[in-house]
Amino acid sequence: MDMDFSPEDLAFQKEVHAFLDDKLNARLREGAANTPSVFTEPDITREWQAILAEKGWLATSWPVEDGGPGWTPTQKYIFEKECAIAGAPSLPILGLRLVGPVICHFGTPEQKARFLPRIISGEDYWCQGYSEPGAGSDLAAVKTRAERVGDKYIVNGSKIWTTHAHHANWIFALVRTDPSVQKQRGISFLLIPMEQPGVSVSPIVTMANDHEVNATFFDNAETPADNLIGEEGQGWTIAKFLLENERGGSCAAPALLAKLDRIERWAREEASGTNGSMIHDPNISQRLARLRLEAQAFEVTELRILAELAKGRPAGPQTSLVKLTSSNLRQQIDELAVDLFGYDGLQLPVTRPLYGNEAPEFVGSRAAQLAMPAYLNGRAYTIFGGSDEVQKTIIAKQVLGL
């Protein structure tokens, strides 16, 4: 693998850097910096999405004919790294990175024409209906039923942990259309409008005091039969395709390294009370150095996968390695931030969001105020998108051949 950028890639890097300098305003930077979650609030993401859409720099994993920018894997990596360094907000991944590629790959021309432009424009905001109270890691056990009646499906059941369902007007869901066959073969992938009497959303407030996730209930909810993606019974195949995009569809290392840079800066500013700043505390400095080395090694792994993608090879099961490593590194980095700030890092502000005119008052630095909410929110990293145990099993079977 050639680790050097080509002259064309270096020119693209300069273009991205100049674009971010010009378009990433103070409000967007504040919203991104003061969000203790992987999911930025919709008011920030939609503003940033509109800017990128106007530039033609959205949907980076979509084919050009479906609205993607036509970037190489290296260009995508450069863009995400520059965004991480600049402190850009995250984007609505449920639409752009999850259901969007599914529609590109499995959708009919009519479905593409209907849904893809509205994902790019932000007119449609999506949530994901996978997990259920009795079907989390065992996703094939979903019981939410969709029955074909004429030219529509009638949906009954429930989903849980539906991130941003309270903001969404569409949900993509795994539903059981045939209970008489093997459980994986009886699942279908269905698009369901949220704004109808048969759909209700109940908030779940996490221990981080965030309202990100919800319980979603379907009571004779309806959706046109045309909103079935692929064929009936193809849902399990589509679900695995989507999960590969979720687990390895972006470049995680640049964001991890950017946060470590911020923690190092905070450590140089935070007084230790005994020996100057916290950067001189051996516990902090050694952990910071170790995590930086691990994140740099992880970045090389991601670059190796990108090199394979550039050759036209599928992402495959190695995305589980990316998911497993990035999730655990994220949690260790968040834990380091809490330990760095000590008692100041034990704050848990009850008001959200933590930016704008309504932001709560805080003791000490804003970085300290964000440390504990980010740590608590991040406990979900090793669960969502497939738990650590699931990823280890995939790696053992499909990568190591055990």
N, C-alpha and C positions, 0 to 999 in steps of 0.2 A: 504494500500500500504506500503510495506516494503521499507524504504528509505535507508537502508544499502546495500552496494554492497556485493555480495557473494565473497568467496575467489577466485573463478574463474574469476569474473569480476575485482577484484583488481589486479590479475596477468595480465589480459589483459590490464588494464590501465598502468601498468608498461611497458609492451611490446610496447604499442603505444607511450608512453613518450620517451622510448629509441630510437624507430624508428625515431621519429621526431627530436630528438637531432642529429641523425646521418645523416639523409637525407635532412632536410630542410635547404638548403644552404643560404648564404647571399643574392644572387641574387633573390631567390624566396621570401625571407622575405621582401626585399626592394620593389619588385614588388607588393606584397600584401599590404604592409603598405602605399604605395604611389599611391593607386588606389582609387579615391573618389567615388566609385560605388559598387553596389552589383555584378557587372560583371567585373572580372579581365580580362586584355587583353590576347588574345590567346597565345602570345609567352610565357607568364608565366603559364597559365593554362595547356597548352599542355606539358610543361616540368614537371610540378608537376603530371599531369595525367599519364605520362609515368612511373614515379617513383612508383606511387601507383599501376599501372597496373602490373608492374613486381612483386610487393609484393602480388598481388591478393586482394587488398583492395579498389577496385573500385565498382561502381554499387551496393551500399549498400542496395538498396531497391529491387534488382532483386532476383528472386529465384536462388538457387545454380545451378540448371540444366541449367540456362541461362547465368551463368557467375558471379552471385553474390557471396559474401564471406561467406554467411550462418550465418551472425551475428544475435544475438537476438536484439530486440529493445534497450535493455540496453547497449549492446556493441556498437551499432550505436551511442547512446547518448554519451558514453564515448569517442568514436573516435572524434566526432564533437566538444565536449568540449575541449579535448586536442589540437585539431587543432586550435581552437579559441584562446586558451591561448598562444600557440606557435606562432601565427601569420601566419598560413599557407594560401596560396592563395585559393580562391574559385575555384570550378571546373565548366566545361561547363554543367550547369544544364539543358539546353534545350535538350541535347541528353541523358545525364545520368539519369536525374531525371524526365523528362517529357515524351519524345517520347519513351525512352527505356522501362519503365514499361508498356506503352501502347502496344508495340510490344510483350513484354513478355506475356501479359494477353490476347490480342485479335489477335495476329499475327498467321499466319500459320507456321508450322515447316520450310518451305522454306524461309519465310520472316525472321524468327528468325535467321536461319543459314546465311542469306545474310547480315542482317543489324547489329545485336547485336555485333558480334566480331569487326566490324569496328567502332562502337561507343566507345567500350572499348579501342581500339588501338589509337583512335584519328584520324584515316584516314578520317572519315566523321565528319564534323562539322555542326550542325543543327541550324536552326532558326524556329520560330513559326509563322504560318500564321493564326491567329484568327481574330483580330480586323480589321475592314474596316472603311473607312471614314463615312459610315452611319450605322455602326454596332459595337459599342463599348461595353457599358454595356448591350445593347440589342443584345447579340451575336447571337441569333437565327435569326436575320435579315440579315445574310450574303447573299451577292448577287453574289460573285465570282462563276462562273458557270463551271462545269465539265461535258462535254458531251461524252458519250461512243461511240467511232467510231471503230468498229472492236475490235482489241486487245489492244487498248489504249484509254486514256482520253485526250480530248482537253480542255484546261483550259483558261478561259478569265475572267479578272477582276483585282482587286487590293487589297492589304493588307497594313495596316499602323502600325507604331510602331514595325516593325519587327526587334527586337534586334539582332545585329551582322549579319544581312543579307549580309553585305558586306564582311564578312569572311566565310560565310556558303557555302557548296556545295549541301546541301539538305534542304528542307523546308517541315514541316508537316503542312497541311492546312485543314481547314474546308471549304468545297465547296458544292454548291447546285447542286445536281444531279437530283432532281425532284421538279420543281416549282409548280406543280399542287396540292400538298398535304399540310397539316398543316406544318408551317415553320420548326418546330423542326424535323418532320419526313422526310423532304426532304434533309437533310444535310448528307454528307459523309465525312470520314476522309481519306485523300489522301497524299501520299508521292511523292514529285515532285523534280526532279533534278534541281538545280539552274543554272548549267553551260550549258545553251542552248540559242539559239537566241530568244526564246519566253519569256525570263525572263529578266527584267531590274530592277535595284535597284537605287533609288534616295536618297541621304543622307538627314537626318534631324539633324541639329546641335541644341542642346538644349540650354537653357539659362545658363547652367553650362559650355558651350563651349565644350561639349562632343559630339562626333559622335558615339553614341551607336545604335540609332534607325534609321529606314529608311522607305521609302515608296517602296513597291514592286509591280511590274506590270506584269500581265500575258497576252500575246498577242498570242493566239493560241499556248501556251506552251503545251508540250506533256509529258505524263508519261505512262508507261505500265499499263494495267489494273491489272496486278499482284501487283501493288503498292497500291491498295485499302486495307485498314485495316478493317477487319470485313466485314459486308455486306453493300450494298448501303442502305442509310437511317438510319444507325446505328451511324452516326457521333455525334449526340447529346449525346447519352449515353456515347460514348468514350470521348467526350469533358468534361463531368462532372467528369468522372473517372480521367482524366488528371488534371483537376483543383483542385481536392482534393489533389493530389500529390503535385501540385505547392503551394497550400495554407498551407499545413501541412505536407509536405513530408520530413522535416528536423527539426533540433533542433535549433531554432532561439535564445533562451535565452542565451546560452553560449557566442555567439558573441556579444550580447548586453552588457552582464556583462564585457566581456573583454574590450570593448570600454570604458565603465565607469571606469574601472581600469586605462586605459590610460589617460582619462580626469582628474582623480584625481591626477595622477602623473604630468600631465602638470600644473594643478592648483597649485601644490606645488612648481613648478619651475617658474611660470609666476609671475612677479612682479606686484603688484596692484598699486603702486605709492603712497599709503597712509598708508597701514597697512601690510607691509611685502608681502607675496605671496598671490595669488588670492584665495587660499584655506581658507583664513580668511575672505573673503568677504561673508557676511551672505546670500546674494542672490545666490551666486554660491554654497556654501556648503549645503544650504538647498535644492536647486533643485537637487544637486548631490545625497544627501541622499534619497530624495523622489523617484527619478528615480531608484536608486539601490533597494529600497524596492519593487517597482513595477516590476522590472525585476526579482527579486528573487521570487516574487509571481507568475509571469508568468512562471518561470522555473518549479515551482511545478505543475502548470497546464499542461505543456508539459510532465512532468514525469507521471502525472496521465493518460494522453492519451497514452503514451508509455506502461504503465501497462495494459491498455485495449488491445492494439495491441498485447502485449505478450500473452494474453489469446486467441488470434485468432479472435478478433472482428475487424470489419472494422473501418477505420478512421472516416468516416461519416461526418455529418455537423459541428461537433465541430472544424474541420479544419478552418472553417470561423472565429471562435473565435480566433484561433491562428493567422490567417492572420490579422484580425482587430487589435488585441492587439500589435503584433510585429511591424506592420507598423507605428502605432502612437507612440510607444516607440522609434523607430528608428528616427523619425522626431524630437521628443523632445530632444533626445540625441544629434543629429546634431545641433539643435538650441542652446543647451547649449554650445557646442564647439565654435560656432561663438561668442556667448556673452562672453565667457571666454577670447578670444584673442582680443576683441575690434577691434580697427582699423587695427591691423595686420591681423585679420581674414577676412577683406574685400577684400583681394587680389583675383583676378580671373586670374590665369595664362592662357595664350592663347596657350601655347605649350603643346602637349600631346605626349607621356605619361609623367607622373611626376616622372619618375625613369630612371636609366640608364645614359649613357654618354650625351644624348641630353636633360636631365632634365633642365628646366629653372632656372635662378637665382631667389632668393626670398629675401624678407625683413623679418627679424626675424626668427622664427623657421619654419622648414618644416611642423610641425603640424599645425601652423597658416595658412600656405599657402594652406593646404588641407581643412581647415574648411569650407570655402565658397563653393568651388566646391562640397563637400560632401553634404552640406545643400541643394544646388540647385538641385543636382541630386536626392536627397532623396525626393523631392516633389512628385515624381512619385510613392513612396511606397504605398500611399493610393489610387492609381489608378490601377496599373498593377496587373494582377492576380485576378481582380474583385475589384471594388471600395469599399470604406467604406460603401456607401449606399447599395450596393448589399449584402455585408457581413451582415449588420444589418438586412436586410430583410430575409436572409436565417436563421439567428439565431432566429429571432422573430417567423418565421413559423415552422422551423424544430426542433429547440432546445427547445424553450419556449412554442411552441404550440399556439401562439397567432393568 
